[in-house]
Amino acid sequence: MAVISLNSFGQSSKQIQQIVNFAQLQTVIRQNDNKLYVVNFWATWCKPCVKELPHFMEINKTYRDNTHFKMILVSLDMASEMDTRVKPFLLKNTIDTDVYLLDDNKRMNEWIPAIDKKWSGAIPATILYRNGQKLEFEEGEISKEELVKMINNYL
């Protein structure tokens, strides 16, 4: 499992990057801790994903001090591109929330419908969880206003 710890100045601050399989990811996003988990599936090569990420970071900054809120980004980039593509992207775009790289491509036909039966696998995709239960699923790019509304419905 690879880890990178960086803040917006490139200095160590907190863990923001791990390579995980789907079972490991589920233990992170489906915790029974009464937090609202906002989970966004994205990739560096996905234009709509990259377009909406600044909104996610603004919203994370607004809510991150709320003990009942946690934002997690799940990259679907290839694990082999962690050092050459993903880490530089995170630094350049000042991504300051936990990011997990899901390296479970061989089982995607299992974990995509496990996330949501209606999910075609297209990204971006955003899911809200609390206490292990899926509250809402949205496939495709969402606006800052839509995301705020989704979060406020459950906080």
C-alpha positions as CSV (number, residue, x, y, z in Angstrom):
1,M,0.0,0.0,0.0
2,A,1.6,3.3,-1.1
3,V,1.0,6.5,0.9
4,I,1.8,10.1,0.2
5,S,1.4,12.8,2.8
6,L,1.3,16.4,1.6
7,N,-0.4,19.7,2.2
8,S,-0.9,22.5,-0.3
9,F,2.8,23.5,0.3
10,G,4.1,20.1,-0.5
11,Q,4.9,19.5,3.2
12,S,3.8,16.5,5.3
13,S,0.3,17.0,6.8
14,K,-1.9,14.0,6.6
15,Q,-2.4,10.8,4.7
16,I,-4.2,11.6,1.4
17,Q,-3.3,8.8,-0.9
18,Q,-3.6,5.0,-0.6
19,I,-3.9,2.2,-3.2
20,V,-6.7,-0.1,-2.1
21,N,-8.9,-2.9,-3.3
22,F,-12.7,-2.7,-3.1
23,A,-12.9,-4.6,0.2
24,Q,-10.5,-2.1,1.8
25,L,-12.4,0.8,0.3
26,Q,-15.6,-0.5,1.8
27,T,-14.2,-0.6,5.3
28,V,-13.3,3.1,4.9
29,I,-16.6,4.4,3.4
30,R,-19.1,2.2,5.2
31,Q,-18.1,2.9,8.8
32,N,-20.7,3.0,11.6
33,D,-19.6,6.3,13.1
34,N,-22.6,8.6,12.3
35,K,-20.5,10.6,9.8
36,L,-21.8,11.6,6.4
37,Y,-19.4,10.3,3.8
38,V,-19.3,12.1,0.5
39,V,-17.5,9.7,-1.9
40,N,-16.6,10.8,-5.4
41,F,-15.3,8.4,-8.0
42,W,-13.1,10.2,-10.5
43,A,-9.9,10.0,-12.6
44,T,-7.2,12.4,-13.8
45,W,-8.1,11.6,-17.4
46,C,-11.8,12.4,-16.9
47,K,-12.6,15.9,-18.0
48,P,-16.0,16.2,-16.2
49,C,-14.3,14.8,-13.0
50,V,-11.4,17.4,-13.2
51,K,-13.9,20.1,-13.8
52,E,-16.0,19.4,-10.7
53,L,-13.1,18.7,-8.3
54,P,-12.5,22.4,-7.4
55,H,-16.2,22.5,-6.2
56,F,-15.6,19.4,-4.1
57,M,-12.5,21.0,-2.6
58,E,-14.4,24.3,-1.8
59,I,-17.2,22.2,-0.2
60,N,-14.7,20.1,1.8
61,K,-13.1,23.3,3.1
62,T,-16.5,24.5,4.3
63,Y,-17.5,21.3,6.0
64,R,-14.3,19.6,7.1
65,D,-14.4,20.9,10.7
66,N,-17.9,19.3,11.1
67,T,-17.3,16.1,13.0
68,H,-20.2,14.5,11.2
69,F,-18.7,15.0,7.7
70,K,-16.0,13.3,5.7
71,M,-15.1,13.7,2.0
72,I,-13.3,10.9,0.2
73,L,-12.1,10.9,-3.4
74,V,-11.7,7.5,-5.1
75,S,-9.4,7.6,-8.1
76,L,-9.9,5.1,-10.9
77,D,-6.5,5.8,-12.4
78,M,-4.1,2.9,-13.0
79,A,-2.0,2.1,-9.9
80,S,1.1,2.1,-12.2
81,E,0.4,5.8,-12.8
82,M,0.5,6.8,-9.1
83,D,3.9,8.5,-9.2
84,T,3.8,9.8,-12.7
85,R,0.2,11.1,-13.0
86,V,-1.9,10.9,-9.8
87,K,0.6,12.4,-7.2
88,P,1.5,15.3,-9.5
89,F,-2.2,16.0,-10.2
90,L,-3.0,16.1,-6.5
91,L,-0.2,18.5,-5.8
92,K,-0.9,20.8,-8.7
93,N,-4.6,21.0,-7.9
94,T,-4.2,21.3,-4.1
95,I,-6.4,18.3,-3.4
96,D,-6.6,18.3,0.4
97,T,-8.9,15.5,1.3
98,D,-8.4,11.7,1.6
99,V,-7.8,10.1,-1.8
100,Y,-7.9,6.4,-2.4
101,L,-6.7,4.9,-5.7
102,L,-9.0,1.9,-6.3
103,D,-6.8,-0.8,-7.9
104,D,-9.4,-3.6,-8.5
105,N,-10.1,-3.4,-12.2
106,K,-10.4,-7.2,-12.6
107,R,-13.4,-7.2,-10.3
108,M,-15.1,-4.0,-11.6
109,N,-18.1,-6.0,-12.8
110,E,-18.7,-6.9,-9.2
111,W,-17.9,-3.7,-7.3
112,I,-19.7,-1.3,-9.7
113,P,-23.1,-2.8,-9.1
114,A,-22.2,-3.2,-5.4
115,I,-21.9,0.6,-5.2
116,D,-25.2,1.1,-7.0
117,K,-27.2,-1.2,-9.3
118,K,-28.0,1.7,-11.6
119,W,-24.4,2.7,-12.0
120,S,-23.2,2.2,-15.6
121,G,-19.6,2.6,-14.4
122,A,-19.3,6.1,-15.9
123,I,-17.5,8.8,-13.9
124,P,-17.7,11.0,-12.1
125,A,-20.1,9.4,-9.7
126,T,-20.9,10.6,-6.2
127,I,-22.4,8.6,-3.3
128,L,-23.4,9.6,0.2
129,Y,-23.2,7.1,3.0
130,R,-23.9,7.2,6.7
131,N,-23.5,4.3,9.1
132,G,-22.8,1.9,6.2
133,Q,-26.0,2.8,4.4
134,K,-26.1,4.4,1.0
135,L,-28.2,7.6,1.2
136,E,-27.9,9.0,-2.3
137,F,-26.2,8.2,-5.6
138,E,-25.5,10.5,-8.5
139,E,-23.9,9.5,-11.8
140,G,-22.3,12.2,-13.8
141,E,-21.0,15.7,-13.1
142,I,-22.8,17.7,-10.4
143,S,-22.7,21.4,-9.7
144,K,-21.5,22.9,-6.5
145,E,-25.1,23.9,-5.6
146,E,-26.4,20.4,-6.2
147,L,-23.7,18.9,-4.0
148,V,-24.3,21.4,-1.2
149,K,-28.0,20.6,-1.4
150,M,-27.3,16.8,-1.2
151,I,-25.0,17.3,1.8
152,N,-27.4,19.6,3.6
153,N,-30.2,17.1,3.2
154,Y,-28.3,14.7,5.4
155,L,-26.2,16.8,7.8
